[in-house]
Amino acid sequence: MTVSYSDVYTSGGRRLRYEVSGARDGVPVFLLHGTPGSRVGPRPRAGVLYRLGIRLISYDRPGYGGSDRHRGRSVADCAGDIAAIADDLGLDKFTVVGRSGGGPHALAAAALLPERVTRAAVLVSLAPHDAEIDWFGGMMPSNVQEFGTPAQDESRLVESLRLQADRTRRSPVSLLDSLRQEIAGPDRQVVRDLMMQQLLVETYAEAMRGGPYGWIDDVLANRRDWGFRLKSITQPVRVWHGAEDNCVPPAHARWLAERIPNAELTVQSGTAHFGAMEILPEILSWLAQPAAVLV
């Protein structure tokens, strides 16, 4: 697999670090990592990407890995970052897929770059914080703490995330160990795989390499107004969720799919949050299809 690592600078002078893998002349797909995460997160192997004809582009959101912090950023701000990377690669059009905390960012790219993003997918994504659902129903305690802390107590939330990030930086496996205590049965099965454990530990280590701010700013951005309207997304969108997900309960996906005009929803039984990693090749295959045959 051909892999390249590059830095590009935004008009404001911020550095963004990105990675390109797979088929050099393949369909360009931006893979947006979860929260916390980094550009080195789990992805299909080289042979799969080549077989699917995918040129996969992943980048560290601001504050993670090698990307500079963008203090006070919104979810919508990622559209400009994605455009800067696409410009650096000479891409006029591309597709996007976001996993977990990357889901809202994929939707932002589709909404705000309508002439460039041809289709999008969101896997186990959060809904906006003001969505008319039982937002925390069925959600594991650590995520309830992250997203349920009242706005007036954000300083306490920031300090808690800083401590978690510091612990993860010193021992990336500690985050995986902590998650094992809370995640649903199908997810525990996924993370029993030694290769998956290695990939997760590597992405957590890279995420925290530059400090806690990627994680902090991701959580704060997802808690606040996202900065775009779901109904403005006109491209075909796949929304996928594991039925047993207790990191982000399936009600979030159902709410999103009801409000995105051309969304197709799948809630898959027998799987949960980390099932998004296993379904990714199928989603990439869908993203790589010519628009005329999309269903």
Protein Blocks (a to p, Z undefined) as FASTA:
>chain_A
ZZdddddddfkopacddddehjfklccddddddddddfklccddfklmmmnopacddddd
ehiajbccdehiafklmmmmmmmmmmmnopabdcdddehjlmmmmmmmmmmmmmlmmbdc
dehiacdfkbccdfkgopafklmmmmmpcfklmmmmmmmmmmmmmmmmmmmmlmmmmmmm
mmcfklmmmmmpmklmmmmmmmmmmmmmnojklmmmmmmmmmmcnhiafklpmbdcdddd
dfklckbgfklmmmmmmmmmkbccdddehiafklmmmmmmmmmmmmmpcfklgZZ
